[in-house]
Amino acid sequence: MIERHAKARRADWLVCACLAGVALLAYWPVWDCGFVNFDDPDYVQKNLRVLQGLSWENLGWALTSHAAANWHPLTWLSLMLDCQLHGPNPFWLHLTNLALHAANIVLLFLLLRRMTGALWPSALVAGFFGLHPLHVESVAWIAERKDVLSTFFALAATWCYVRYVEARRVERSTLNAPRPSRAMRHYAFALVLFALALMSKPMVVTFPLVWLLLDFWPLGRFANWGKGGLARLVAEKIPFLLLSAATCVVVFWAQRAGGAVVALAKAPFVHRLENALVSYGLYLWKTLWPARLSAFYPRWTEPLLWPAIAAALFLAGLTWLVVRSRERHPYLLVGWLWYLGTLVPVIGLVKVGEHALADRYTYVPLIGIFIGIVWGVAYWAGRSPLIGGTIRFLAAAPLLLCAGTTFVQTRYWRDGRTLFEHALQVNPNNALAHNNLGILLLHNGEMPEAMSHFRKALEINPDYAFAHYNLGNALQQDGRLEEAIAHYERALELEPAYAKAHNNLGNALAKAGQPERAVTHYQRALALQPDDADTHNNLANVLVRKGEVPDAIAHYQRALALDPNLVPACNSLAWLLATSPQASLRNGTKA
C-alpha cells in the first residue's frame, strides 16, 4: 500500500512537471514580448506609483485607488514588487505572469486529482486549461496580471476548502472527536486566500457558489439533501459570500468613479441581455474553434434579437439535458453551471467598457467546460478497453493543436503594432485597433498614417472620445491648433471626466494665446487626477506667463514631489528661484 502510494505521488509530480513544461514551450514567444499600448501604460509604463516600487505610501494608494477604473490592490502591489526588483523590464513582468499561469495549471491538476482520484482526466483538464489559445490574453498581456494572480489565490482557496471538507469528515467519523480545530484552520486559510483573490481581480466573486457545485460532485456532500444538509452547506459559504458582496460594492464604485460603467441610456438592458446570451454561445464556439482571436472585439452594429433568441434556446436546451442527467453524469451539471456562473460578473449585464466580449474572461469559466467534456469522454472510454485506448491515444491531438495555436497567438503580443495590425486583419472595422495603431504611428513620427487611422476610427464611431483626443494630439503637433482644440472639446463633450483631454486642451489653448481658458482646464484636470505631475508642470508654466509666480512655484514643487525626474519642472523651478524677486522674497533671500 505504501509503495503504491509512493508510485502515485511520483506519477502526480511527473504529470505536474510535464504540464508546466509543455505550457512553457507553448508560451515560448512571450520572452520576446514587450509592452503594448493597451492598458500597459496605465498599469506600469506611465504609472508613477508602480514604477516607484513598494512603500507604505504606495500601499495606501493601492488599497484606496480606483486607477484604471478598477479596484485590485494586490495586483498593484505585485506589479510594484516586480518594478522594485527588476525595474520596468517587460521580460520579468512577462515571466511573473507565465510563472503564475504554470502554477495555476499545477494547482488545478492537483486539486482535481485530490477530489476525484482520477489521474488522466485531471491531467487533461489541466492541460486544456494551460494550453488553450483563448487564455493567451490572460498570460501574454502584462496588464492582465490580475487574471493569473486572482486565479492562483482562488484555486489555493479551493484547495484549503477541500482540505476543510476532508477534515470535517474525519472528525465526524471519529469517536470522541476533539474540537474541529484542523478543519476550522483550513476554513480560515480558505477565507484569507479568497480575500486575496478578490483583491487581485473581483471576477472570482462567484467562487463560493462553485464550491457548492463541488459539494455536489465530486465531494458528494449532498447525501443529506433532505435533512437540512443543503442549508448547512449554504451557511458554510456565507462568510465568503459576504466578502464577495462587499467587493462588488467597492468595485462598482471604483468603476463608476473611473468612468468605465456604461449608463443604461447608452446601452439599454435589453441590448445587454442580447449581448450576454450571444457571448455565452460565442465563447463556446471559440473554445471548440479558436480562430480569428483578437485583443479587442467591438460591439456589434447589427441587430442581435434573433441570434440572442437562438442562443437562449441553445443554452436552455443544454441546461435541461445536463440537469436531467445529473444522477448518472453529475460532472456535466457541475461543469456547465461552473461555466455559466463564473461568467456572470463579466458577461455584460453591468456594462463596463466598449467591448462586446473578451478572450480573457474565459480564463476561469472554461475550466467547467473542460471538466464536463473530459469526464464525459472518460465515461465512454471506460465502457470498453478498445474504445478507451483509442480515446486516450487521440486525446493528445487536440492538446497539440491547442499548444500550436497558442504559440502562434502569443507572437501577436510581441508589441502594440503587431497586436493591432492583427486585430485589423480579424476585423477592419475595429475603431479601438485603428486608434491604438494611430498612437504608435504618431509616436514614431508617421504623422499622415497616424491621422489616417484616427480618422478611420472616427468614421467607424463618430462618438469615440479617445480617437478625438488622439487626433487632437496629432493636429496640435502639426501646428493646427484650432482643429486640435475642436477635437479636444468634442472628446470632453463625450467624456467630461477625461483628465488627459483637459490637460492637452490646456496646452493647445496656452499655445493659442488663451491662458485664462488654459488654466481652467488644467485645474479641471487636477481635480480629476491630483497626482498628475505633467499637469502641475503645465499649469505652472502658464502661471509664470501670467505673473503668478508664488502659485507657479507651488505647482512646480508639487510636480517634482510626484516625479523627481521631471526635468522641465526642475529646470523651470531653478530658473524661477534664481531670477524672480517674488521667489527670492518668498524663500527669505535678498533679490
C-alpha positions, -999 to +999 in steps of 0.1 A: +000+000+000+028+024+009+047+015-023+016+021-043+010+054-027+046+065-034+042+055-071+010+075-073+028+106-059+057+102-083+032+100-112+014+131-100+046+151-098+057+138-132+024+150-147+029+184-130+063+187-145+051+177-179+021+201-178+042+231-167+070+222-193+046+220-222+029+252-212+063+270-211+071+257-246+037+268-259+043+303-245+079+305-256+073+336-278+064+356-246+101+360-239+103+384-268+072+403-259+073+439-247+047+464-236+016+471-257-002+504-257-033+488-243-036+494-206+001+486-201+010+523-198-017+528-172-006+497-152+032+501-155+049+523-180+033+556-170+021+547-135+045+565-112+032+546-082+040+513-097+074+525-110+084+537-075+080+502-061+068+491-027+064+517+001+039+524+029+025+554+009+021+532-022+004+505-002-022+531+009-026+542-027-031+506-039-058+500-012-078+531-020-071+539-057-096+534-085-069+539-111-076+521-144-113+522-133-109+492-110-101+480-075-074+454-073-048+464-047-029+431-047-024+433-084-009+468-080+014+455-052+026+426-073+035+450-102+052+473-077+073+444-064+083+434-100+094+470-107+113+473-074+132+441-081+139+444-118+127+479-129+100+483-156+115+455-176+088+437-197+108+404-196+105+400-159+068+411-159+060+386-185+080+359-166+059+365-135+027+362-155+039+330-170+051+316-137+017+323-122+000+306-151+022+275-147+014+274-110-024+276-118-020+246-142-003+226-114-028+237-088-058+228-110-044+193-117-036+186-080-070+199-069-089+177-094-067+147-086-073+151-049-111+155-053-117+127-078-087+104-076-086+103-114-051+108-128-056+112-166-089+131-167-074+156-141-043+159-163-063+165-195-084+192-179-053+210-166-037+205-200-065+221-219-067+249-193-029+256-197-027+253-235-059+267-248-053+298-270-082+317-255-060+321-224-031+338-242-046+372-235-045+365-197-009+353-198+009+374-225-007+407-215+012+424-187-019+444-176-038+411-171-016+402-142-049+403-123-063+373-141-035+349-133-030+362-098-066+361-087-070+326-102-039+314-083-054+326-050-089+313-059-075+278-067-054+279-035-085+288-015-104+259-032-076+236-021-080+247+015-118+243+012-113+207+001-090+201+030-116+216+053-142+192+039-119+162+044-110+172+079-147+176+088-154+141+076-125+126+097-136+145+128-172+134+124-163+098+119-140+097+149-155+086+183-149+113+210-135+135+183-116+166+195-128+201+188-126+206+150-095+228+151-079+213+120-110+218+099-115+253+111-079+261+104-083+251+068-115+271+067-098+302+079-070+297+053-096+294+026-112+327+038-079+346+038-069+332+003-103+340-011-100+376+002-066+378-016-082+365-048-109+392-046-082+418-040-064+407-072-094+407-095-131+407-084-142+383-112-139+354-087-168+367-066-189+336-076-164+311-064-184+303-032-211+290-055-185+270-074-176+253-041-213+245-036-212+227-070-181+208-059-200+198-028-225+180-052-197+165-073-171+152-067-171+158-029-205+141-026-218+162+003-254+163-009-262+129+006-283+145+033-301+167+008-335+163+026-322+166+062-311+202+062-278+193+046-282+218+018-289+246+043-258+238+062-237+237+030-251+272+021-245+285+056-208+275+053-204+298+023-220+329+040-187+345+051-173+341+016-205+355+001-203+385+024-168+391+012-180+389-024-209+413-018-186+439-002-161+436-031-189+441-056-199+473-039-163+486-038-155+476-074-187+491-088-179+524-070-143+523-085-155+515-120-182+542-119-157+568-104-133+558-132-159+564-159-159+528-171-196+519-162-218+525-193-251+541-184-284+524-193-292+553-216-263+543-238-267+505-235-303+495-226-308+464-205-324+445-234-293+451-255-271+439-227-291+408-223-289+401-260-251+406-259-248+383-229-267+354-245-248+357-278-215+359-259-222+327-239-226+309-273-196+326-289-173+317-261-183+280-265-177+283-303-143+299-298-134+271-273-141+245-300-127+265-329-102+291-316-097+310-348-096+348-356-089+357-320-084+394-313-073+416-284-105+436-287-139+427-301-160+459-308-197+460-301-219+445-328-236+471-350-262+447-364-294+437-345-289+407-321-325+398-314-326+366-335-291+354-326-299+361-289-331+340-292-312+312-309-285+314-282-311+314-254-328+283-268-295+265-272-284+274-236-318+264-222-318+231-241-283+222-229-291+232-193-322+209-194-301+180-207-274+183-181-300+187-153-318+155-164-285+136-165-273+148-131-277+115-113-257+095-139-234+122-151-230+148-123-198+162-137-218+176-167-241+196-144-211+208-123-190+218-154-219+235-172-230+256-141-194+264-134-191+279-169-224+298-167-219+311-131-183+323-133-190+342-165-218+362-148-197+390-134-182+398-169-210+388-193-221+424-197-253+428-177-234+455-159-217+471-189-181+481-184-160+492-213-167+493-251-160+456-259-187+430-268-167+401-253-131+394-244-109+362-245-095+369-210-129+364-195-128+327-203-097+320-181-117+306-152-151+297-168-136+273-194-124+250-165-160+239-162-164+231-199-132+211-198-144+192-168-176+183-185-160+172-218-131+153-203-151+134-177-178+127-203-152+112-227-137+093-198-171+077-191-174+064-226-137+054-226-144+032-195-171+012-212-147-006-235-109-012-233-107-008-271-126+025-271-107+037-240-073+030-256-083+047-288-096+078-270-065+081-248-044+079-279-064+106-297-066+129-267-031+141-275-041+156-308-064+184-296-038+193-269-011+196-295-034+217-317-041+240-288-004+243-280+005+252-316-023+277-319-013+292-285+023+295-298+011+315-328-013+336-309+013+346-283+035+360-311+009+386-318+015+401-284+051+409-293+043+447-294+014+470-299+019+474-337+018+436-343-012+432-320-034+459-336-024+451-371-036+415-364-068+429-348-075+448-380-069+417-401-096+400-380-120+430-382-111+461-403-140+480-386-123+479-352-122+515-340-100+508-310-074+490-331-073+519-355-069+544-326-042+525-308-023+518-340-025+555-348-010+563-313+021+541-322+025+557-356+022+592-341+049+583-315+071+571-344+067+603-363+045+588-390+020+617-388-001+612-420-005+575-413-015+582-377-041+608-387-055+584-412-061+558-385-076+583-361-100+595-388-109+559-397-117+552-361-140+583-361-156+572-393-165+539-376-175+555-344-180+593-345-186+594-307-153+578-299-138+602-274-103+587-273-099+590-311-110+627-309-084+632-282-056+615-301-065+632-334-063+665-314-028+655-302-017+649-338-032+682-350-015+700-321+019+685-330+012+696-366+006+732-355-031+731-364-043+745-331-079+754-340-087+719-353-069+704-323-090+725-299-122+714-316-114+677-313-104+681-276-136+699-269-156+671-286-137+645-266-147+663-234-183+666-245-183+628-248-162+621-217-163+652-193-141+634-167-113+628-192-084+644-173-058+640-201-081+658-226-084+687-202-046+688-198-039+687-235-067+712-243-050+734-218-017+730-237-034+739-270-052+769-255-019+782-240-002+780-274-031+797-290-028+827-266-057+819-243-041+815-209-072+820-188-091+792-205-059+770-203-057+775-165-094+765-162-088+732-180-056+724-161-075+729-129-102+706-140-076+680-149-061+683-115-095+680-098-098+646-116-062+635-112-045+654-084-013+634-087-005+641-124+030+657-124+028+668-161-004+688-154+011+705-124+041+715-146+019+727-174-002+748-151+029+763-135+042+773-170+011+793-177+010+809-143+046+821-148+034+838-180+006+854-161+030+867-135+015+845-107+050+834-095+042+820-060+014+798-073+037+786-102+064+777-077+040+756-057+029+737-087+065+731-099+073+718-064+043+695-064+052+682-099+087+673-086+074+657-055+053+634-077+080+629-103+116+638-092+128+630-127+106+656-144+134+676-159+114+705-174+098+713-140+132+711-123+148+735-148+119+759-147+118+759-109+156+765-107+154+794-132+124+809-114+141+808-079+172+823-093+157+852-113+124+861-097+123+887-070+090+873-057+105+838-055+136+852-036+115+871-011+093+841-006+123+820+002+137+846+027+166+858+005+176+892-009+168+897-046 
